[in-house]
Amino acid sequence: MKAIILCAGYGSRLGDLTKDIPKPMLPLNGYPMLSYILSNCKQNGFSEIAINLHFKPEIIKQYFGDGSRYGLSIRYFYEETLLGTAGSVRYMADFIGKDNTFLVHYGDILTDQNLFNLVTFHQSRPDSYATLLVHSRTNSNSIVIADKNGRIRGFLERPSDDERKKHDSTLVNSGIALFDRKLLAAIGEDAVDLPNDIYSRIYSDHPLYCYQLESYRTAIDSPERYRAAEEALIDRRCNLSHLS
């Protein structure tokens, strides 16, 4: 199966940690964060990988190469200017080819989630345009509202305080999703951000589903979370291995 790993951002919220290195290459116990993401993809059957690049792209390309020494096939897509998460998926559409489903994984998300479970759930909903991995958290950047079958009935990105008061759901977007190729047609030329321009706009007419996180997950978007992720690997709360 195929996976897109989104790695083009600057990681500016990490300050000096990402001054000279792309965020996905930040070391965790001596190995790049991206090495753990790719290892989890490989263990769950995703062996064909596309990675978008922008900031210091040679660092990622030189480290991982074409992926063959890890049992992977890696293609790189350089963005002259940043396209955003939706724009990047559209840009890499030819990588998907005729495959019906593919994974989209943010390059700063560390998780040992069993992705086979996500695939199984998605395939059990043949009308689904996408299945989003979600987790429970209050006061996050998003609110996902779902019915008992997992169908998304509401998606709010960066909701206002008034909007938060109207909904009691604690489900939020985790930055990982399984897409059906028919979703590509819904990503218009003006689409930049997946949550803002796709998820929050299409869920009524284009069925989206959600699957709840079953294990460790963190977004490494601050120095504090970076340190917490390394500690989680050390004490095995996050049960991930790096590529070897």
Secondary structure, 3 states (H helix, E strand, C coil): CEEEEECCCCCHHHHHHHCCCCHHHCEECCEEHHHHHHHHHHHCCCCEEEEEECCCHHHHHHHHCCCHHHCCEEEEEECCCCCHHHHHHHHCHHHHCCCCEEEEEECCEEECCCHHHHHHHHHCCCCCCEEEEEEECCCCCEEEEECCCCEEEEEEECCCHHHHHCCCCCEEEEEEEEEEHHHHHHCCCCCCCHHHHHHHHHCCCCCEEEEECCCCEEECCCHHHHHHHHHHHHCCCCCCCCCC
